[in-house]
Amino acid sequence: VSVFKKSERFSLPSLHTRVISQLRRALNSFSSEQVLEKYRFFGDSLSDDDYKIILRNMPLTKHYAFETPLVFFVSRSESLISASNPTGSSENELDYGFSVLTTELDRHKNTIKAIDDAYLVLDDTSCRNVFPFWCFVQVRKDRGSAIIRVYHPGGDSAAAFQGEVACKLVESIGHRTNQLLLLESLYKTKNASNLLIPETEVSTDGITSKHSDGSFSCPIQHRVPMLLNHRVAPNQAILALDSTVLQNFLVSNRRGIFAYKDESDNVFYMTLRHYKTPETEDGEHNPNIVELQVHGLTKPGPSITDQLARLLQKKLLLLPLDALSTVLKKNPYYQLLPADVAFLTQFQSAWKSLEQDIDAMSECSTKVYELPVQMQDPIMLLLMFRQNISGSTF
């Protein structure tokens, strides 16, 4: 180590300057690593100030760092827009995309919010009392990206491995964020994007072809299979349900797709499909089953699984009754089949069962709202309610 007297006329040789700079970085890195090691043992009892100290020391250590760009669905352009290159018309929607992304990061079981834009990422096996490593995801709105930093006591390879895990987590949450944005746009506009629901075309021979991969499509979260009476064709049943119970939820640019938001503000899209079961020997039972398929990111609430399901079943229960009425009007002496007689004798009990279930659900879901003192004419409010909900089939 060479020692030089401080002088304004002379400076250290370049070699000495480089060595001193490297020594300074090494000492700072060592000091920062000691800070990180100290705070690892604090576990989930860390305060906001502690996290600020940790994040301030992370860049000074030898660590894994990776930056991944963010893209969000923008309804105005019907496409994914890079968050790093926003346009004037898309800035508000991108801000909303960042808000949804940070909310999803905050909700994830493997993340802990450190400060406003940074989240600590752990894995399923990580102890919460003593953190095995430091892995942070920082959402940089100004750069339109997420920066991942990992410091691992196990060395570079362990840090790189954990960094890859964090990258996959960010990609997964980003994918879910865009699914939520697409679902919200679907519900508000009743217009589906090809990214969520692929556009299909049905040819004369009944073959359906897809024109988009639907990379953000949602899985089926709930199914409602419904048996059909032997007098009801599956296409007839689907058409009747489409034009009555489900009509208010129809998506304008997708045939047979319906958008609905449940009581928990979760958005779903639904469709009706039919399939066959093995036919019975007597031939008086309909082998076709119509199924309501509910797509989304969470399990739907009772307004879909119970209330809507029973309304659909009530409508299907009326269809064979209408068919039999038409037949008997044309020929009052028509000899009913045993299946027809069984349907008519059981109709009243089946209908009452559905009515009782709906009434019971209505009683369980009753809510009382207290009107503000400023409301001078409650009758006008009730008339407004009646006018706005009278068109609903729910």
C-alpha angles and dihedrals in degrees: 000000000000121000119208128186112243110256136165091215098053133045132192118275113263092249091055090047092054092047093049091048091052091047091050091051091047092051092046090048091049091048092049092048089054089052091051092048090051095052094046088076092056090071118180092345090082117127128220090260090052091054091050090055091048093049090047091054098042096079090052093060131075100264145145114267130182134167121207122190120236127223128187134193112252115197095205092062095029089226146087113277126200110245090215093061108040124171125218094258095048101045095093092049091047089052088053089049090055089049092053091045094053090046090054091047089051092050097048115111093227098052135079120195108239103175134342097291103017131079130191111228122209132171130237093265097048117120113233095208095058118020112224093209143350117256120165132182112201118192108216108197092179091058098034092233146094119242118209120200124181130185114184127180087215093069139246099321093051091047092049092050092050089046091057090051090052091048091055090049091053091048091050093049090045090053091050090047091057090047089055091048091050092048092049091049090048092053095045098044101026083223119120125217120222086234090066105028117020115230112245134199124204115209126207092266091056096251113144120212127191122224098189136036095234090221092180098044116140127235124247108269099178140016129200111193113196126193118226129220114243090249094058121080116213094239090050091051093049092048092050093050092044093053098044123021097024100033097102092055098050117136109229100220100037122065114228096006121123130190122209138169116212130214091276092055092251114143122223136176119215138195138181121235132174133209139170132251124202108289120246123240096243093057092218095107125079110240091200123100124193113211129196108215116199117200123196147109098267138032111279121245130244093276087073105025095046115011100039092039092056093046089054091048091050091053092049089049090059096051098073089043089057090046093052091046090055092049094049092047090057094043117015089185095056110137109235120224119241088251090055092051091049091050093050095047092049097040098090095049092046092050093047090050091056092044093050092049092051092047090049091051091048091053092048092050097047113135128191118215122196113219117227118250089246090067102100099169114039091173090069090051091051091049090053090050091050093049093050099044099037091086093053118101091208 
